Amino acid sequence: MDPDIARVRLAAERADASALIGSMRARLSAVVDAAVDEHADDEHDPEGSTLAFERGQLVAQIERSTERVAEVDAALARLGDGTYGRCLDCGGDIAEVRLEALPATGVCITCASRRHRSRW
């Protein structure tokens, strides 16, 4: 993949993830504030479990988006040192079509499949 195109895609992906983090943090703050204002007994409050669930979902989304920013930053570093497009596991080329779909990926499809299978 052309390095300039990759850089633009990665920058856009990083900006999107960063914006999502900001949005989710604002929503989390609002949920926390709402919980403080509401009855403190989640167990007996019909809205309590909903607020706790929403809080958990927002925290998970913030964590995942933060990981995404780190993945993009790592891809930008690989782009800078000339290793972008090379698989971190096997050292082979990552297919252009895979980089187009997942610009921050660090592994080829074969290694990604191997990683996925090893989790099961």
C-alpha positions in Angstrom: 0.0 0.0 0.0 1.2 3.5 -0.8 2.6 5.0 2.4 0.9 8.3 2.0 -2.5 6.6 1.5 -1.8 4.4 4.5 -0.9 7.4 6.6 -4.1 9.2 5.7 -6.2 6.2 6.5 -4.5 5.6 9.8 -4.8 9.2 10.8 -8.5 9.2 10.0 -9.0 6.0 12.0 -7.1 7.4 14.9 -9.2 10.6 14.8 -12.4 8.6 14.7 -11.3 6.5 17.7 -10.2 9.5 19.7 -13.4 11.3 19.0 -15.3 8.2 20.1 -13.3 8.1 23.4 -14.2 11.7 24.1 -17.9 11.1 23.4 -18.0 7.9 25.5 -16.2 9.7 28.4 -18.8 12.5 28.3 -21.6 9.9 28.3 -20.0 8.0 31.1 -19.7 11.2 33.2 -23.4 11.8 32.6 -24.3 8.3 33.6 -22.2 8.6 36.8 -23.8 11.9 37.6 -27.2 10.4 37.0 -26.4 7.5 39.3 -25.3 10.0 42.0 -28.5 11.9 41.7 -30.6 8.7 41.7 -31.4 6.3 44.5 -28.1 4.7 45.6 -29.6 1.2 46.0 -29.2 -0.4 42.6 -30.6 -3.7 43.8 -34.0 -2.3 44.5 -34.0 0.6 42.1 -35.6 -0.4 38.7 -33.2 2.0 36.9 -30.2 0.9 38.9 -29.3 -2.2 36.8 -29.8 -0.2 33.6 -27.4 2.5 34.8 -24.8 -0.1 35.9 -25.2 -1.9 32.6 -24.8 1.3 30.6 -21.8 2.3 32.7 -20.1 -1.1 32.0 -20.8 -0.8 28.3 -19.3 2.7 28.2 -16.2 1.6 30.1 -15.7 -1.4 27.7 -16.1 0.9 24.7 -13.6 3.4 26.1 -11.1 0.6 26.7 -11.6 -0.9 23.2 -11.2 2.5 21.6 -8.1 3.2 23.6 -6.7 -0.1 22.4 -7.6 0.9 18.9 -5.7 4.2 19.2 -2.6 2.2 20.4 -3.0 -0.2 17.4 -3.1 2.7 15.0 -0.1 4.4 16.7 1.8 1.1 16.4 0.9 0.9 12.7 2.1 4.5 12.2 5.4 3.6 13.9 5.8 0.6 11.5 5.0 3.0 8.6 7.8 5.3 9.9 10.4 2.5 10.3 9.5 0.9 7.0 8.0 -2.3 8.3 4.4 -1.5 7.6 2.7 -4.2 5.6 5.0 -6.9 7.0 3.4 -9.5 9.3 4.6 -9.2 12.9 4.3 -13.0 13.3 5.8 -14.6 10.1 7.5 -11.6 8.5 5.6 -12.2 5.2 3.7 -9.5 3.3 0.2 -8.5 4.4 -2.1 -8.6 1.4 -3.0 -5.1 0.1 -6.7 -5.9 0.3 -6.3 -6.7 4.0 -4.5 -3.4 4.6 -7.2 -1.6 2.8 -9.9 -3.2 5.1 -7.8 -3.1 8.3 -5.1 -0.4 7.9 -3.8 -0.9 11.4 -3.4 -4.6 11.2 0.0 -6.1 12.0 -0.6 -9.6 10.9 -1.4 -11.4 7.6 -4.6 -13.4 7.2 -2.9 -16.7 7.8 -1.4 -15.6 11.1 -4.6 -13.9 12.1 -6.5 -17.1 11.5 -3.9 -19.1 13.5 -4.2 -16.6 16.4 -8.0 -16.9 16.3 -8.0 -20.7 16.2 -5.6 -20.8 19.2 -8.0 -18.9 21.3 -10.6 -21.7 21.0 
